[in-house]
C-alpha cells in the first residue's frame, strides 16, 4: 500500500524494524508470508517463548507443501517437532519439502490418513496442518489426526464440505482451528527470533530451497511484465521484485 509512491508517511506503531545484519534482505522481504506459517504453527501459543512451543515433541503432518507449507515444515522443525510428514502431489515440491526438514513425504491418495497413521505407529499426527484448501485434503487431515489431535486449517476452500463420520471428531476429542493472517505482534516477534537464529538453518533453507539462491526468482522491476511473472510462477515457488532507485 503506497510503496510505488516517492514518499509515504506511516505511524511508527505499524512498522516492523528488521536488522539486515541478521536477516539477509531477500529473506527479510518474505517475512509476511513466512508469518502466515508461524501463525499456523502456533494456533494456541501466546507470547514468543519458543522454549514452550506447542509443537515441541509432537508429530506433524503438513498437507500441501507449497511455499507456506515449506515454511511450516521449517518452523515446526525449529520448534522441536518430533517427526514431520508432508503430503504433496508435485514431485519437485516433495523434494523441496525434504530439503526443508520433512522426515518423510508422500503423494496424496484416497487414504492418505491411513498412511499418516501408519507412519506414526497407528496413532496419527498430533497436528495436521492443512495448507492446500482442497476439500479432500481437509477430510484426510481430519481423519489423520490422532485422538486429542489438532487440525489447523489455513488453505482456503469455498462451497460446502461434508466430513464423513463427523462424530469421530467429537468422540476422539479432535480440535479444529481456523487461522488467517498473523497475530500482531506476537507472530512477528516469533518470526524475528526464528529468522535471526542462524543455528536452526531456516535462513539458509529459505534462500537456497524456496528462493533457489536467486536463480530466476529475483526479477528486476524494470523487466516486469505480466507474461514474465506468470511464467516464472510456474517454475519457482516464490518470486521477488528487485527495485533499484533510478
Secondary structure as the mmCIF struct_conf table of DSSP 4:
data_model
#
loop_
_struct_conf.conf_type_id
_struct_conf.id
_struct_conf.beg_label_comp_id
_struct_conf.beg_label_asym_id
_struct_conf.beg_label_seq_id
_struct_conf.end_label_comp_id
_struct_conf.end_label_asym_id
_struct_conf.end_label_seq_id
TURN_TY1_P TURN_TY1_P1 UNK A 3 UNK A 4
BEND BEND1 UNK A 5 UNK A 6
HELX_RH_3T_P HELX_RH_3T_P1 UNK A 12 UNK A 14
TURN_TY1_P TURN_TY1_P2 UNK A 20 UNK A 22
BEND BEND2 UNK A 23 UNK A 23
HELX_RH_AL_P HELX_RH_AL_P1 UNK A 25 UNK A 28
TURN_TY1_P TURN_TY1_P3 UNK A 29 UNK A 30
HELX_RH_AL_P HELX_RH_AL_P2 UNK A 31 UNK A 41
TURN_TY1_P TURN_TY1_P4 UNK A 42 UNK A 42
BEND BEND3 UNK A 43 UNK A 44
BEND BEND4 UNK A 47 UNK A 48
HELX_RH_3T_P HELX_RH_3T_P2 UNK A 50 UNK A 52
TURN_TY1_P TURN_TY1_P5 UNK A 54 UNK A 57
STRN STRN1 UNK A 59 UNK A 63
BEND BEND5 UNK A 66 UNK A 66
HELX_RH_AL_P HELX_RH_AL_P3 UNK A 67 UNK A 78
TURN_TY1_P TURN_TY1_P6 UNK A 79 UNK A 80
BEND BEND6 UNK A 82 UNK A 82
STRN STRN2 UNK A 83 UNK A 87
BEND BEND7 UNK A 89 UNK A 89
HELX_RH_AL_P HELX_RH_AL_P4 UNK A 91 UNK A 99
TURN_TY1_P TURN_TY1_P7 UNK A 100 UNK A 101
BEND BEND8 UNK A 103 UNK A 103
STRN STRN3 UNK A 104 UNK A 106
TURN_TY1_P TURN_TY1_P8 UNK A 110 UNK A 111
HELX_RH_AL_P HELX_RH_AL_P5 UNK A 112 UNK A 119
TURN_TY1_P TURN_TY1_P9 UNK A 120 UNK A 122
BEND BEND9 UNK A 123 UNK A 123
STRN STRN4 UNK A 125 UNK A 130
BEND BEND10 UNK A 132 UNK A 132
HELX_RH_AL_P HELX_RH_AL_P6 UNK A 135 UNK A 144
STRN STRN5 UNK A 145 UNK A 153
BEND BEND11 UNK A 155 UNK A 155
BEND BEND12 UNK A 159 UNK A 159
TURN_TY1_P TURN_TY1_P10 UNK A 164 UNK A 166
HELX_RH_AL_P HELX_RH_AL_P7 UNK A 167 UNK A 171
TURN_TY1_P TURN_TY1_P11 UNK A 172 UNK A 173
STRN STRN6 UNK A 175 UNK A 178
BEND BEND13 UNK A 181 UNK A 181
TURN_TY1_P TURN_TY1_P12 UNK A 184 UNK A 185
HELX_RH_AL_P HELX_RH_AL_P8 UNK A 186 UNK A 196
HELX_RH_3T_P HELX_RH_3T_P3 UNK A 198 UNK A 200
HELX_RH_AL_P HELX_RH_AL_P9 UNK A 202 UNK A 205
HELX_RH_PI_P HELX_RH_PI_P1 UNK A 206 UNK A 210
BEND BEND14 UNK A 211 UNK A 211
HELX_RH_3T_P HELX_RH_3T_P4 UNK A 212 UNK A 214
TURN_TY1_P TURN_TY1_P13 UNK A 215 UNK A 217
STRN STRN7 UNK A 218 UNK A 220
HELX_RH_3T_P HELX_RH_3T_P5 UNK A 221 UNK A 223
HELX_RH_AL_P HELX_RH_AL_P10 UNK A 226 UNK A 235
BEND BEND15 UNK A 237 UNK A 237
STRN STRN8 UNK A 240 UNK A 242
#
